[in-house]
Amino acid sequence: MAHMQTPPGPQTLPGVSNIIAIGSGKGGVGKTTLAVNLATALVKLGFRVGLIDADIYGPNVPLMMGIGQQPRVLENNQIEPLIAHGVKLISPGDKPLVMRGPMLHQIIRQFLQQVQWGELDFLLVDLPPGTGDVVISLVQTVPLTGAVIISTPSDVSLQDARKALEMFHQVKVEVLGLVENMSQFTCPHCHQVIDIFSRGGAERLAKQANLAFLGSIELDSEIRHGGDHGLPIVLAGEGNAHARQFFEVARKVAERALALSAKDENILEIS
């Protein structure tokens, strides 16, 4: 009987120190807004950063990073990533792709293994909402340092965030922590704080799950305006109150990821 070959396990990417997935249980919670601002903030903090737009069904990274051109295909089918605001990035473009599981797996592998990422401290992966094939393809292809889950404080969003937590647990990916988006809205006229989607739910979920709470992001038109015009709010610098929230999250993500990487290296040295 022919001997069946076992598929190769996850392969590290040469030069890439940490790969972090940005996920959510449902759409519309600001996952890509977090991904682009987190990537840009990490660059501002002095790190070398890449960003993969793995939301194949609804890619928004090109719009939010102000990218209109297509990446160049080099010799040997290698792909040169685009660069925006200091972030190296790759995306399927601004049109959703219609495809089945095996094709998805091929695209995720291509984005990881055929793109010339060079030396990176962090490679962020903006996942599609939900708990589908893309995450499975990702963990089968490369070892992840961890994942960040974003949720609004509403009960519906939190219920789906729990599913995302369970999914990462099942595929043995460490969750670095939770971020609460749209946690409150401050009226620009009367300055009253309004909890449109409730408040504090993601922080409570983090405590229940014994996970780090990475921070809250307000619901604000300035953040939305930056995303619509390809200028992430963090470009305004830490003097801007809304940008500061993303910088705080970025510092915590970097700290948690680097601590985990160091722990893994120590385990390898010991063994």
Secondary structure, DSSP 4 states (H G I P E B T S, - for coil): -PPPPPPP---PPTTEEEEEEEE-SSSSSSHHHHHHHHHHHHHHTT--EEEEE--TTS--HHHHHT--SPPEE-GGG-EEPEEETTEEEE-S-SSPPP--HHHHHHHHHHHHHTB---SEEEEEEEPPSSS-HHHHHHHHHS--SEEEEEE-SSHHHHHHHHHHHHHHHHTT--EEEEEEES--EE-TTT--EE-TT-SSHHHHHHHHTT--EEEEE---HHHHHHHHTT--GGGG-TTSHHHHHHHHHHHHHHHHHHHHHHHHHHHHHH-
